[in-house]
Amino acid sequence: MLQFRSLFCLACLLALMTTACALGGETRVTAPTPGATAVVAQNSENSAVPAVPAAAAPTGGAMQTPVSAEPTPIEESKPQVPEATAEDRAAEATSTTESAPTPTEKPLPAPTATPLPLRTMYITTEQYADANLRAKPSITAEVMRTLPYRASVRADAIPRRDADGDEWYRVRYGSASGYVAASLLSAQKPKPKPPGLRGLVADAGTGKPVAGAWVYLGNNIVRTTSDGRYTFRLPAGDEALTVMAPGYAKFEAQAAAVQKGRVSLEPFDARGVYLPFFSAARPEDTDRIFAMIERTTLNSIVIDIKSDEGLVWKTSVPLANEIAASLDYMDLRAFTAEAHRRGIYVIGRFTVFKDPKLATARPGLAVRSSEGGLWEDAPGVRYADPFDGDAWQYLGDLAVDLAAQGIDEIQYDYIRFPVDGDVSTARYDEDSTPESRPAQITGFVRYMEQRLRPSKVFISADIFGRVVFHPVDVDTGQILEDFVEHVDYVSPMIYPSGFNRGSGGFDYPTRNSYGLIKESLRLTNERLAGTGVRTRPWLQSFSDYQFGDPFGLPQYLEQRRAADEMGTSGWLFWNPAAVYDERTFMGSP
């Protein structure tokens, strides 16, 4: 029986193999992998959809092909089994089907980040300046060092962007590394820097060098050394060369036309008179003063560009327009153009902290009273707070805008703390002390110089006449030695009627105008010695209001003679109504 069953099974197996060959042609019968489920692809006679191929077999199994509805002729060539795809391998890796064990393989090393390639780049800056190497890709990041023009650096191939969208390269320069703005780098080596402009500034009359002169080449500014020399890193090019120094007329020329950079400055002493704010807008007053200047030894005029009331000539400064301080009908540019046509030097008197217009319109910027409201001096005038930063900003904006309208010099007046009235009730943003007042006034003058120097105007300051007699603060905040380094001229207001009895050693100053002026200027010159700052005093051209003494032409001439003898850089006469005795300015006193 057992033999019969064996023969029967063998016959059935042969029958199956014969049938498979007849139907499948290329079909290879293999033993299924343990655990695998056979997939049978069928094609219905009523369906045109081809059979779906079976899933790829795990490792060790054979790939099965769909069964065709029609017999396929057996091809003579060896059947081609398609190679496993990435998806096949992924399926194999995740399959739970048991398979024959494979030899243990060593794991592949973890992939490492490939460093970005470096390339050589060069520092390429405008005007041959150095570039800053920063700790981080940000314009506000710490500057680690500077890199010279044309310096070769090794830079990452790809820049990175900061929060503002600006591109930065990480670079290596010697042992230093950091970030440089992409705009300062080039793949091409720039041309060598041409020789910078060098020169000498000298007095046209004596040939002596002029130390401390301001020299402008385009928008670049340097000062001459003690031997009158200056150096720019830039070549002359097509830039304008401007040279300014106290006691001299401004020099202007094309830099390329200045032979060997040598500049000769012509001495200049301003001899002028004051014309009030509204008078400067009236043609009859302007013509009268212009004509007097042309007939006499005068060569200058002082006008209010910011008045004691806080009014200004037409300006584009927003706050001045918001508080109605700007007068549109007053055209400063037209005034200065006419003055220059006549050869007249224009000084713009700029009243600083005495500003009732600003104080009233913006109480937060004003001096306050401990009794409530805004503080007022004896005549009832309000002041801007010298400690207030926003007040500084407004005054700086005004000065820069007005300087651009053609004036030759800005002269600060009331650049001090108020002293008239009950100052014990005045309240500021900070405590007003003998230490804080001078620090604040000096800080303000420094701030204004930084704002005004690019405007190429001379800078001067009026000071109380009594300040020259006192080396310490006399409640104004004006200490001569502290702030003079930020101005070109100092104008002490040494009106004899403004002094008390005993001032300068004179019981009656108005009766000794010559002696008082000489003593005041002697002290001023001593305190300014070695600074390069020049003295140009304000002198009295009005009646005596202090003692009731006669004060007219003889006293005017005495003052002028005293100033000339003390070697001042000119003088200025004050009359609040611009009414002058023309004989004061005729010839030598």
C-alpha positions in Angstrom: 0.0 0.0 0.0 2.8 2.3 0.9 4.5 1.7 -2.4 1.3 2.4 -4.3 0.8 5.7 -2.5 4.4 6.7 -3.4 3.9 6.0 -7.1 0.6 7.9 -7.1 2.2 11.0 -5.6 5.0 10.9 -8.1 2.4 10.7 -10.9 0.5 13.7 -9.6 3.7 15.7 -9.3 4.7 15.0 -12.9 1.2 16.0 -14.0 1.4 19.3 -12.2 4.8 20.1 -13.7 3.5 19.3 -17.2 0.5 21.6 -16.7 2.7 24.5 -15.4 5.0 24.3 -18.4 2.1 24.4 -20.7 0.6 27.4 -19.0 3.5 29.6 -17.8 6.4 29.2 -20.1 9.0 31.0 -17.9 7.3 30.3 -14.6 9.8 28.7 -12.2 8.3 26.6 -9.4 10.3 27.1 -6.2 9.6 26.2 -2.7 8.0 29.1 -0.9 9.9 30.8 1.9 8.6 29.6 5.2 5.9 32.0 6.5 5.3 33.6 3.1 1.8 33.6 1.6 1.5 32.7 -2.1 0.0 35.4 -4.3 -2.0 34.4 -7.3 -2.6 36.9 -10.0 -5.6 36.3 -12.1 -7.1 37.8 -15.1 -10.8 37.5 -15.6 -12.0 36.9 -19.1 -14.5 39.7 -18.5 -11.8 42.3 -17.3 -9.3 44.2 -19.4 -7.3 45.2 -16.3 -3.9 43.4 -16.3 -2.9 41.3 -13.4 -1.2 43.1 -10.4 2.4 41.8 -9.9 3.1 40.1 -6.6 5.2 41.9 -4.0 8.9 41.4 -4.2 10.0 38.4 -2.2 12.3 38.8 0.8 15.9 37.8 0.5 16.4 34.2 -0.5 13.0 34.0 -2.3 12.3 34.1 -6.0 10.4 36.9 -7.8 7.1 35.6 -9.1 5.6 36.7 -12.4 1.9 37.2 -13.2 0.1 34.4 -14.9 -0.9 35.3 -18.5 -4.3 34.4 -19.8 -2.7 33.1 -23.0 0.2 30.8 -23.4 3.5 32.6 -23.9 6.1 31.0 -26.2 9.2 29.9 -24.5 12.1 32.2 -25.4 15.5 30.8 -26.1 17.3 33.5 -24.0 17.9 33.2 -20.3 15.1 34.9 -18.3 16.2 38.4 -16.8 15.3 39.0 -13.2 15.0 42.7 -12.5 17.4 44.1 -9.8 16.0 45.1 -6.5 15.1 48.8 -6.2 15.5 51.0 -3.2 11.9 50.4 -2.3 12.5 46.7 -2.5 15.5 47.0 -0.1 13.5 49.2 2.3 10.7 46.6 2.3 13.2 43.9 2.9 14.7 45.7 5.8 11.3 46.1 7.5 9.9 42.6 6.6 9.1 40.3 9.5 9.4 37.3 7.3 12.0 34.8 8.6 15.0 34.4 6.3 18.2 32.5 6.3 20.8 34.1 8.6 23.4 36.3 6.9 26.9 36.9 7.9 27.5 39.6 10.5 28.7 42.9 8.8 30.6 45.8 10.4 28.4 49.0 10.6 29.3 51.8 8.2 30.8 54.9 9.9 28.3 57.8 10.5 28.4 60.4 7.7 30.3 63.6 8.6 29.5 67.2 7.5 31.7 68.2 4.6 33.4 71.6 5.3 32.5 74.3 2.9 35.3 75.2 0.5 37.2 78.4 1.2 38.1 80.9 -1.4 40.4 83.9 -1.5 38.7 87.4 -1.4 40.0 90.9 -0.9 39.0 93.9 1.2 37.5 96.4 -1.2 36.2 99.5 0.5 35.1 103.0 -0.6 37.8 105.6 -0.2 40.4 102.9 0.7 39.2 102.7 4.2 39.8 99.7 6.6 37.1 97.1 7.0 35.8 95.9 10.4 36.1 92.3 11.3 33.2 91.6 13.6 32.5 88.8 16.1 29.1 88.1 14.6 27.4 88.7 11.3 25.8 92.0 12.5 26.6 95.7 12.0 26.2 96.1 15.8 28.5 93.2 16.7 31.8 93.8 18.5 34.7 94.9 16.2 37.5 92.4 16.8 40.0 94.3 14.6 40.3 96.2 11.3 41.4 94.8 8.0 43.4 97.1 5.6 42.3 97.9 2.1 43.4 95.1 -0.4 44.0 92.6 2.5 43.7 89.0 1.3 41.4 86.8 3.4 40.1 83.3 3.2 36.3 83.3 3.1 33.5 80.7 3.2 32.1 80.1 -0.3 28.6 80.9 0.8 27.6 84.0 2.7 25.0 84.1 5.4 22.3 86.8 6.0 21.6 88.8 9.1 18.2 89.8 10.4 18.1 92.8 8.1 18.9 90.7 5.0 22.5 91.9 4.6 25.1 89.3 3.6 28.2 88.5 5.6 31.1 86.2 5.0 33.0 84.4 7.7 36.7 85.0 6.9 40.1 84.1 8.2 42.9 86.6 8.3 46.0 85.2 9.8 45.1 83.8 13.2 42.0 85.9 13.4 38.5 84.9 12.2 35.2 86.7 12.2 32.7 88.2 9.8 33.0 90.9 7.2 30.1 92.5 5.3 29.8 91.1 1.8 29.8 94.6 0.3 33.4 95.1 1.5 34.7 92.0 -0.2 35.6 91.2 -3.8 36.9 88.1 -5.6 39.1 90.4 -7.7 42.1 92.1 -6.2 41.4 95.8 -6.2 43.8 98.4 -7.7 46.5 99.7 -5.3 45.5 102.7 -3.3 46.9 105.9 -4.9 49.0 108.2 -2.7 46.9 110.2 -0.3 46.7 113.9 -0.4 49.3 115.6 1.8 49.9 119.2 2.4 50.8 122.2 4.5 48.6 125.1 5.8 50.5 128.3 6.4 49.7 132.0 7.1 49.8 133.9 3.8 51.5 136.9 5.4 54.1 135.3 7.6 54.5 131.9 6.1 54.2 130.3 9.5 52.4 127.0 9.8 48.8 127.1 11.0 48.1 124.5 13.7 44.7 123.0 14.4 43.1 124.1 11.1 40.1 122.1 9.9 40.8 120.6 6.5 38.0 119.1 4.4 38.4 116.8 1.4 35.0 116.1 0.2 33.2 114.8 3.3 36.4 113.8 5.1 37.8 116.0 7.8 41.3 116.2 9.4 43.1 118.8 11.5 46.6 120.1 10.9 49.4 119.1 13.2 51.4 121.5 15.3 53.6 122.1 12.2 50.7 122.8 10.0 50.7 119.6 8.0 47.7 117.4 7.1 47.3 114.0 5.5 44.4 112.2 3.9 44.3 108.6 2.9 42.4 109.7 -0.2 44.0 111.1 -3.4 43.0 114.6 -4.4 40.8 113.4 -7.2 37.9 115.7 -8.2 37.1 116.6 -4.6 36.9 120.1 -3.2 39.4 121.1 -0.7 38.3 123.4 2.1 40.5 124.8 4.9 39.2 126.8 7.9 41.0 128.2 11.0 40.1 130.9 13.5 41.5 134.2 12.5 41.6 133.4 8.8 39.2 133.5 5.8 37.8 130.2 4.6 39.9 128.7 1.7 38.1 126.7 -1.0 39.5 125.2 -4.2 39.6 122.0 -6.2 42.1 119.7 -4.5 43.8 118.8 -7.8 44.5 122.4 -8.5 46.4 123.0 -5.1 50.1 122.6 -5.9 51.6 120.0 -3.6 48.7 120.5 -1.2 50.1 123.8 0.1 47.4 126.2 1.3 48.0 129.8 2.3 45.3 131.3 4.5 44.6 135.0 4.5 44.1 136.6 7.9 40.6 137.8 8.6 39.2 139.8 11.5 35.4 140.3 11.6 34.4 143.8 12.4 30.6 143.9 12.6 27.4 145.3 14.0 24.1 143.6 15.2 20.9 143.7 13.2 17.8 142.4 15.1 15.7 139.5 13.9 12.7 141.3 12.3 14.9 144.2 11.0 16.8 141.7 8.9 13.6 141.0 7.1 12.9 144.6 6.3 14.6 145.9 3.2 14.9 149.5 4.4 16.8 148.3 7.5 18.9 145.8 5.6 19.9 148.3 2.9 20.8 150.9 5.5 23.1 148.6 7.4 24.6 147.2 4.2 25.4 150.7 3.0 27.0 151.7 6.2 29.2 148.5 6.1 30.4 149.4 2.6 31.3 153.0 3.6 33.3 152.1 6.7 35.9 149.7 8.0 33.1 147.2 8.9 33.1 143.9 7.0 30.5 141.7 8.9 27.0 141.6 10.1 25.4 139.7 13.0 21.7 138.7 12.5 19.4 136.6 14.7 18.8 133.2 13.0 17.1 132.0 16.2 15.7 134.9 18.2 15.3 135.5 21.9 11.6 134.6 21.4 12.5 131.2 19.9 11.6 132.3 16.3 13.6 131.2 13.4 14.0 131.9 9.7 12.1 129.5 7.4 13.2 126.0 8.2 12.3 122.4 7.3 12.7 121.1 10.9 9.4 119.5 11.7 9.2 120.6 15.3 9.9 124.2 14.5 6.9 124.1 12.1 4.7 122.3 14.6 5.1 124.9 17.2 4.9 127.8 14.7 8.5 128.9 15.3 9.4 129.0 11.6 8.5 132.1 9.7 8.0 131.2 6.1 8.3 134.8 4.8 11.9 135.1 6.1 14.3 133.7 3.5 17.8 133.2 5.0 19.3 131.9 1.9 18.3 135.1 0.0 19.7 137.3 2.7 23.1 135.6 2.9 23.3 135.6 -0.9 22.9 139.4 -1.1 25.3 139.9 1.8 28.0 137.7 0.1 27.4 139.6 -3.2 28.5 142.7 -1.3 31.4 140.9 0.3 29.9 140.9 3.8 30.6 138.1 6.3 27.4 136.8 7.9 27.3 135.7 11.5 24.1 133.9 12.7 23.3 134.6 16.3 21.6 131.5 17.7 19.8 132.0 21.0 20.1 128.6 22.7 18.2 127.8 26.0 16.3 131.0 26.2 13.3 129.8 24.2 9.8 130.7 25.3 8.3 129.4 22.1 9.6 125.8 22.6 9.1 125.9 26.4 5.4 126.9 26.1 4.6 124.5 23.2 6.5 121.6 24.7 6.4 121.9 28.6 8.2 118.6 29.0 11.3 120.2 27.5 11.2 123.3 29.7 12.6 124.4 33.0 9.9 123.9 35.6 9.0 125.7 38.8 8.9 124.1 42.3 5.7 126.2 42.8 4.0 124.5 39.9 4.0 125.2 36.1 6.9 126.5 34.1 9.7 128.6 35.6 10.1 132.2 34.3 13.0 134.6 34.8 12.5 138.2 36.1 11.1 139.5 32.8 8.8 136.5 32.5 10.7 134.6 29.9 10.7 130.7 29.8 13.7 128.5 29.1 14.4 125.1 27.6 16.0 122.7 30.1 19.7 122.3 29.4 19.5 118.8 30.8 16.8 117.6 28.4 18.1 115.5 25.5 15.1 116.2 23.3 15.8 119.9 23.6 19.4 119.3 22.5 18.1 117.3 19.5 15.8 120.2 18.4 18.5 122.8 18.8 21.0 120.7 16.9 18.5 120.1 14.0 17.8 123.8 13.8 21.5 124.8 13.7 22.3 122.3 11.0 19.4 123.3 8.8 20.1 127.0 9.2 23.9 126.5 8.6 23.1 125.0 5.3 21.4 128.2 4.1 24.6 130.1 3.5 25.7 131.7 6.8 29.5 131.8 7.5 29.4 131.4 11.3 27.0 130.3 14.0 27.3 132.2 17.2 25.7 130.7 20.4 24.0 133.1 22.8 22.3 132.3 26.1 24.3 129.1 26.1 23.9 129.0 29.8 21.6 128.3 32.7 19.2 131.1 33.6 20.4 133.5 36.3 17.8 136.3 36.3 14.9 135.8 38.8 14.4 133.4 41.6 16.6 130.5 40.4 16.1 128.7 43.7 12.6 127.6 42.4 13.9 126.4 39.0 13.7 122.6 38.6 15.5 120.6 35.9 15.6 117.0 34.7 18.7 116.6 36.9 20.0 118.4 39.9 21.6 121.8 39.1 24.9 122.0 41.0 28.3 123.8 40.6 29.6 120.5 39.1 26.6 119.5 36.9 26.1 122.8 35.3 29.5 123.2 33.6 29.5 119.5 32.6 26.2 120.0 30.9 27.1 123.2 29.1 30.4 121.7 27.9 28.6 118.5 26.8 26.2 120.5 24.8 28.9 122.6 23.1 30.7 119.3 22.2 27.4 117.8 20.8 26.8 120.9 18.7 30.3 120.9 17.3 29.8 117.3 16.2 26.6 118.3 14.4 28.0 121.4 12.8 31.6 120.7 11.7 30.4 118.9 8.6 28.5 122.0 7.6 31.8 123.9 7.2 30.8 126.9 9.2 32.8 128.7 11.9 31.5 128.3 15.5 31.6 130.9 18.2 30.0 131.5 21.7 29.0 134.5 23.6 29.8 134.5 27.3 29.0 136.7 30.3 31.5 139.4 30.8 32.0 138.5 34.4 32.9 134.9 33.4 36.4 136.0 32.3 37.1 137.2 35.9 36.1 133.9 37.5 37.7 130.5 36.9 34.8 128.7 38.6 31.1 128.5 37.8 29.1 131.7 38.5 25.8 129.9 38.2 25.8 130.0 34.3 27.6 126.7 33.7 30.2 128.6 31.6 33.8 127.7 32.4 36.0 129.1 29.7 38.6 126.5 29.7 36.1 123.6 29.6 34.2 124.3 26.4 36.5 126.5 24.2 38.0 123.5 22.5 34.7 123.0 20.7 34.5 126.6 19.3 36.6 128.8 17.1 35.9 132.2 18.6 34.8 133.4 22.1 32.9 136.7 22.4 32.9 138.0 25.9 30.0 140.5 26.4 32.1 143.2 28.1 29.7 146.1 28.0 30.8 148.6 30.7 27.2 149.2 31.8 26.9 145.5 32.5 29.5 145.5 35.3 29.0 146.3 39.0 31.1 148.9 40.8 34.6 147.6 41.5 34.6 145.2 38.5 38.1 145.0 37.0 39.3 147.2 39.8 37.2 150.2 38.6 34.7 151.9 40.9 32.8 153.2 37.9 33.3 150.9 34.9 31.5 153.2 32.5 33.9 156.0 33.3 36.8 153.7 32.6 35.7 151.8 29.5 39.1 151.7 27.9 40.7 150.2 31.1 37.9 147.8 31.7 38.0 146.4 28.1 41.8 146.0 28.2 41.7 144.2 31.6 38.8 141.9 30.4 40.6 141.0 27.2 43.9 140.4 29.0 42.4 137.8 31.3 40.5 136.2 28.3 43.7 136.0 26.3 45.6 134.4 29.2 42.9 131.8 29.7 42.8 131.0 26.0 46.5 130.9 25.5 47.6 127.8 23.5 44.1 126.7 22.6 44.0 128.2 19.1 40.7 129.9 19.9 40.5 133.5 19.1 38.8 136.4 21.1 36.3 138.7 19.5 34.5 140.8 22.0 31.0 142.4 22.1 31.3 146.1 22.7 28.7 148.6 23.9 27.0 151.0 21.4 24.1 152.2 23.6 23.6 154.6 26.5 24.6 153.7 30.0 21.7 152.2 31.9 23.6 151.2 35.0 25.1 154.4 36.5 23.6 157.1 34.3 27.0 158.2 33.0 27.4 159.8 29.6 28.3 157.0 27.1 28.6 157.9 23.4 31.1 158.2 20.6 34.2 158.9 22.8 33.5 155.7 24.8 32.7 153.7 21.6 36.1 154.7 20.3 37.9 153.9 23.5 36.5 150.4 23.5 37.5 149.8 19.9 41.0 151.1 20.6 41.4 148.8 23.6 40.3 145.8 21.6 42.7 146.6 18.7 45.6 147.0 21.1 44.8 143.6 22.8 45.2 141.8 19.4 41.6 140.5 19.2 40.3 138.9 16.0 38.0 141.9 15.3 35.1 143.2 17.4 31.3 143.4 17.3 29.1 146.4 18.4 25.7 145.9 19.9 22.7 148.2 19.7 19.3 146.5 20.2 17.7 148.8 17.6 20.6 148.8 15.1 21.1 152.5 15.5 24.8 153.2 15.2 27.1 156.3 15.1 28.9 155.6 11.8 31.9 157.6 13.0 32.7 154.7 15.4 33.8 152.7 12.4 35.7 155.2 10.3 39.5 154.7 10.0 41.6 154.1 13.1 40.1 155.1 16.5 
